[in-house]
Amino acid sequence: MDFKVEREFPRISVRFAAGWMEMSGKTKFILILIFLVGAAVRLPDVRRPIDRASWRECDLGAVARNYATESMNPLRPRIDWRGTTPGDAEMEFPLYPYLTAIAYKIFGVHDYFGRVWSFLFALGTLLFFFRLAREYLTDAALVFACAFFAFNPLIIEFSTAIQPEGLMLLFYTAAVFYFLKWLENENPRDFAAAAALTALTLLAKATAAHIGLFFGVLLVQKYGRRVFRETRVWIFGAAALVPALGWYVYAKSLWKTYGNSLGVSNEYHWIGADFFTNSYFVKGILFAEFSVVWVFFGLALGVLALVRGFREKVVRHALLWTAAIFVMYLAAARTTADEWANYYHIFAIAPAALLFGAGVGRLAEVFASLFNFGTDFPFSDKLRKTLLVVAGGFAVLAVFAFDARAIRARLLEERVPDQSFACAAKIKPALAADGLILVSGGHCRDADGYAVAYNASFMFYWLERKGFNVCAEEQSIQKVREFAAKGARYFVAQKSMLALKPNFAAELRQNFQVVAECDDFLVFEIKS
């Protein structure tokens, strides 16, 4: 590989094909190797069933299954914890579960088809990130940026997850790539691709709307005060926003009609006055950034890129991109600061990888300069540069050692299904009678008193039943009887949730017959 360091990064107008031809054979080989190894470390999880108590995976799995077994109308995404409603639920545009449902209709209902789709989306995302990074970085920096992105543990985790993040990230990365190309060359095809992909990104996940801030700043930099007089800007905005606005208005109507939502209207995400008095929010956001985005040590290379290359386009663009993401983090701080919500930070990995690659490029400059000075080279300056190279090299090695450890755990450690998955297999034959079920949900509100989405979908999915959830604070014999009156036949009660109400489990045993029991669940027949 040619590690010659250049002062100026390639202009964005250089097309990927030309950039590929200009790369050395060693660089091409290493990039192909990164792609193939990246695909290989993702592949083992493709055939894994939904065997974890993941509310989101089970919800998406249920929506796909309900499409395939009830109706393929794309405007009617339906969940299992629907109560007596048809199940129509407010959610992002359900393209991902719909694609999974198509596979179900052709090949039969198997969990792994959702993972196959996610795997394919992940490979496409890698290709688009490689193309994006090629437009900014020289060979050495490019290799490290692509490796940082491809082997990030969070990226790998969601490369086979049954969640819409994989599809969203593909659209998101491709949208940025084509938008930057259009800004530079004003090619109508790039404009159309950028607008269409931005629209698909917003449909896939509403939280991706922050990308509009990044694009907006770049447009202002290009057009200045006349940006609002540019017809193309208005066309782009309309093409990107109108489909998403139309869908989310419609999805809101499903919530208003049926009261079902996948964490949108039934949970409060937004920043409040307590943001300024409670350090939890800032600490949570920053810890997630340091741990799942930068894997701690990578931040040193990002800082090096900032200090030594602030004027470079790659650094300025990556910083603007990151700033737009942080606006979203702050706006939805009540969620983005939570440890369980680290997948919201998946947006920041692409700009972080660009900064990491740029930092490696700057580190290579410092390294090269150590061997290009005459005898009058100041010892103190040489010592400073030597220490920087040593520290930077350690940071690079530490990042990939951290990633390798996570990948090793993924490949070699046995992935044991949740106990609740095995419990569901034991419970299912005991539910002899048809009918709806009642299942323990999570807490009704968070520690600050704000509503949270308490609906737990995994037992519905595994038991292949429809029914109701009851949140922990509302558990009572009276409430159970109310659900029985609505049609619930069994109460699948999680012991850890029952324990939040003293003596509640004993009261249930006194009033209803136990038909099944396992480590963390009791099943009562509540309606004969």
HUKA-V339995 format. One record per residue. N is the residue number from 1. RES is the residue in one small letter. NEAR is the number of other C-alpha atoms within 12 Angstrom. D_FIRST is the distance of its C-alpha to the first C-alpha in whole Angstrom. Layout:
BEGIN
n: (N/N)
res: (RES/RES)
near: (NEAR/NEAR)
d_first: (D_FIRST/D_FIRST)
END
This chain:
BEGIN
n: (1/2/3/4/5/6/7/8/9/10/11/12/13/14/15/16/17/18/19/20/21/22/23/24/25/26/27/28/29/30/31/32/33/34/35/36/37/38/39/40/41/42/43/44/45/46/47/48/49/50/51/52/53/54/55/56/57/58/59/60/61/62/63/64/65/66/67/68/69/70/71/72/73/74/75/76/77/78/79/80/81/82/83/84/85/86/87/88/89/90/91/92/93/94/95/96/97/98/99/100/101/102/103/104/105/106/107/108/109/110/111/112/113/114/115/116/117/118/119/120/121/122/123/124/125/126/127/128/129/130/131/132/133/134/135/136/137/138/139/140/141/142/143/144/145/146/147/148/149/150/151/152/153/154/155/156/157/158/159/160/161/162/163/164/165/166/167/168/169/170/171/172/173/174/175/176/177/178/179/180/181/182/183/184/185/186/187/188/189/190/191/192/193/194/195/196/197/198/199/200/201/202/203/204/205/206/207/208/209/210/211/212/213/214/215/216/217/218/219/220/221/222/223/224/225/226/227/228/229/230/231/232/233/234/235/236/237/238/239/240/241/242/243/244/245/246/247/248/249/250/251/252/253/254/255/256/257/258/259/260/261/262/263/264/265/266/267/268/269/270/271/272/273/274/275/276/277/278/279/280/281/282/283/284/285/286/287/288/289/290/291/292/293/294/295/296/297/298/299/300/301/302/303/304/305/306/307/308/309/310/311/312/313/314/315/316/317/318/319/320/321/322/323/324/325/326/327/328/329/330/331/332/333/334/335/336/337/338/339/340/341/342/343/344/345/346/347/348/349/350/351/352/353/354/355/356/357/358/359/360/361/362/363/364/365/366/367/368/369/370/371/372/373/374/375/376/377/378/379/380/381/382/383/384/385/386/387/388/389/390/391/392/393/394/395/396/397/398/399/400/401/402/403/404/405/406/407/408/409/410/411/412/413/414/415/416/417/418/419/420/421/422/423/424/425/426/427/428/429/430/431/432/433/434/435/436/437/438/439/440/441/442/443/444/445/446/447/448/449/450/451/452/453/454/455/456/457/458/459/460/461/462/463/464/465/466/467/468/469/470/471/472/473/474/475/476/477/478/479/480/481/482/483/484/485/486/487/488/489/490/491/492/493/494/495/496/497/498/499/500/501/502/503/504/505/506/507/508/509/510/511/512/513/514/515/516/517/518/519/520/521/522/523/524/525/526/527/528)
res: (m/d/f/k/v/e/r/e/f/p/r/i/s/v/r/f/a/a/g/w/m/e/m/s/g/k/t/k/f/i/l/i/l/i/f/l/v/g/a/a/v/r/l/p/d/v/r/r/p/i/d/r/a/s/w/r/e/c/d/l/g/a/v/a/r/n/y/a/t/e/s/m/n/p/l/r/p/r/i/d/w/r/g/t/t/p/g/d/a/e/m/e/f/p/l/y/p/y/l/t/a/i/a/y/k/i/f/g/v/h/d/y/f/g/r/v/w/s/f/l/f/a/l/g/t/l/l/f/f/f/r/l/a/r/e/y/l/t/d/a/a/l/v/f/a/c/a/f/f/a/f/n/p/l/i/i/e/f/s/t/a/i/q/p/e/g/l/m/l/l/f/y/t/a/a/v/f/y/f/l/k/w/l/e/n/e/n/p/r/d/f/a/a/a/a/a/l/t/a/l/t/l/l/a/k/a/t/a/a/h/i/g/l/f/f/g/v/l/l/v/q/k/y/g/r/r/v/f/r/e/t/r/v/w/i/f/g/a/a/a/l/v/p/a/l/g/w/y/v/y/a/k/s/l/w/k/t/y/g/n/s/l/g/v/s/n/e/y/h/w/i/g/a/d/f/f/t/n/s/y/f/v/k/g/i/l/f/a/e/f/s/v/v/w/v/f/f/g/l/a/l/g/v/l/a/l/v/r/g/f/r/e/k/v/v/r/h/a/l/l/w/t/a/a/i/f/v/m/y/l/a/a/a/r/t/t/a/d/e/w/a/n/y/y/h/i/f/a/i/a/p/a/a/l/l/f/g/a/g/v/g/r/l/a/e/v/f/a/s/l/f/n/f/g/t/d/f/p/f/s/d/k/l/r/k/t/l/l/v/v/a/g/g/f/a/v/l/a/v/f/a/f/d/a/r/a/i/r/a/r/l/l/e/e/r/v/p/d/q/s/f/a/c/a/a/k/i/k/p/a/l/a/a/d/g/l/i/l/v/s/g/g/h/c/r/d/a/d/g/y/a/v/a/y/n/a/s/f/m/f/y/w/l/e/r/k/g/f/n/v/c/a/e/e/q/s/i/q/k/v/r/e/f/a/a/k/g/a/r/y/f/v/a/q/k/s/m/l/a/l/k/p/n/f/a/a/e/l/r/q/n/f/q/v/v/a/e/c/d/d/f/l/v/f/e/i/k/s)
near: (19/21/25/21/27/23/19/22/30/27/24/32/26/25/27/27/15/15/28/27/15/20/26/20/15/18/27/25/17/25/36/22/18/28/30/20/22/36/32/24/33/38/29/28/33/30/22/24/31/39/31/27/25/28/32/33/37/38/41/43/46/48/50/44/37/39/35/30/19/22/22/25/21/27/26/34/42/43/47/46/45/38/34/26/23/23/33/38/42/35/43/45/38/43/36/41/47/34/32/38/37/28/25/29/22/13/14/17/23/26/36/31/37/45/40/35/37/41/39/27/37/43/36/28/38/43/31/30/42/42/36/43/52/42/36/44/45/40/40/37/43/44/41/41/46/47/42/53/50/44/44/42/36/38/46/44/35/41/45/39/43/43/43/48/48/42/44/40/47/40/39/50/43/36/39/44/40/37/40/39/31/31/31/24/19/21/19/18/16/27/30/25/29/37/38/31/35/43/37/38/41/41/37/33/37/34/36/44/32/32/41/36/22/31/36/27/24/30/28/19/18/21/19/14/12/14/19/18/14/17/13/23/30/18/19/32/31/20/25/33/29/22/26/32/24/21/29/29/21/23/34/27/22/29/28/17/17/25/30/38/35/42/28/29/27/25/24/25/30/25/25/19/14/16/23/13/11/17/17/22/30/27/22/28/37/29/24/33/36/24/29/40/40/43/39/28/31/44/36/35/44/43/28/33/37/31/19/24/32/23/18/29/29/42/37/28/34/38/32/29/38/32/25/29/36/32/26/33/40/30/26/30/36/38/37/37/34/27/23/18/25/32/36/40/44/42/45/44/45/46/43/50/50/49/50/50/47/54/45/48/46/43/42/37/32/34/28/20/22/24/15/13/15/11/10/10/15/13/14/11/16/23/16/17/26/23/18/29/29/19/24/34/28/21/29/37/24/23/36/30/22/26/35/26/19/24/30/19/17/24/18/14/12/12/16/15/18/21/18/33/29/25/31/36/25/23/33/29/18/23/29/17/18/21/26/35/43/47/46/43/35/28/27/27/22/21/12/18/13/20/24/29/31/34/40/40/42/39/49/42/40/36/35/29/35/35/39/41/41/39/31/32/23/25/35/28/26/17/25/36/26/21/30/29/20/22/26/36/35/45/50/49/46/36/28/20/31/35/22/20/21/17/17/28/30/20/21/32/23/14/19/26/22/27/26/28/29/24/20/25/32/36/39/38/35/37/26/17)
d_first: (0/4/6/9/12/14/18/19/17/17/21/22/24/20/21/18/19/18/15/13/14/12/9/6/7/5/5/9/9/9/11/13/13/14/17/18/19/20/23/23/24/27/28/31/33/33/37/38/41/42/43/43/46/43/46/43/42/45/46/44/45/48/48/46/49/51/50/50/53/55/54/51/52/49/51/53/50/52/52/54/55/57/61/63/61/59/56/55/52/51/47/44/44/44/41/39/42/44/41/41/45/44/42/45/48/46/45/47/47/44/42/39/39/38/35/34/34/32/30/29/29/26/24/25/24/21/20/22/20/17/18/20/17/15/18/17/14/11/7/7/11/11/10/12/15/15/15/18/20/19/20/23/26/29/26/26/30/31/29/32/35/38/38/37/34/31/33/33/30/29/31/30/26/27/30/28/25/28/30/27/27/30/31/29/30/33/33/35/33/31/34/36/33/33/36/37/34/35/39/37/35/39/41/38/39/41/39/36/39/37/34/37/37/33/34/37/36/33/36/38/35/35/39/41/44/45/42/46/47/44/45/41/41/44/43/40/42/44/42/40/43/46/45/44/47/49/48/48/52/53/51/53/56/56/56/59/60/59/58/55/51/48/48/48/52/53/51/51/47/48/48/51/53/52/48/50/52/50/46/45/44/41/41/40/38/36/35/34/31/30/30/29/27/25/26/28/25/22/25/24/21/23/25/23/21/25/26/23/22/26/26/23/24/21/23/27/26/25/28/31/29/30/33/35/34/36/39/39/39/41/44/43/43/46/43/40/41/42/40/41/39/36/34/35/32/30/30/28/25/23/24/23/20/19/21/19/15/17/18/14/13/17/16/13/15/18/16/15/19/20/19/20/24/27/30/31/29/31/30/31/28/26/27/27/23/23/25/23/19/21/23/20/18/21/21/18/19/22/21/19/22/25/23/23/26/27/26/27/30/30/29/31/34/37/38/42/43/46/49/50/49/51/54/54/54/57/59/58/61/63/63/66/67/66/65/63/62/61/58/57/55/53/55/57/55/53/54/55/57/55/55/52/51/53/53/51/50/49/53/54/51/51/55/55/57/58/60/60/58/60/58/59/61/64/64/68/70/72/68/68/71/70/67/69/72/69/68/66/67/65/63/60/60/57/59/56/58/61/61/61/64/67/69/67/66/70/71/69/71/74/74/72/71/68/67/63/61/58/56/56/58/61/63/66/68/70/72/74)
END
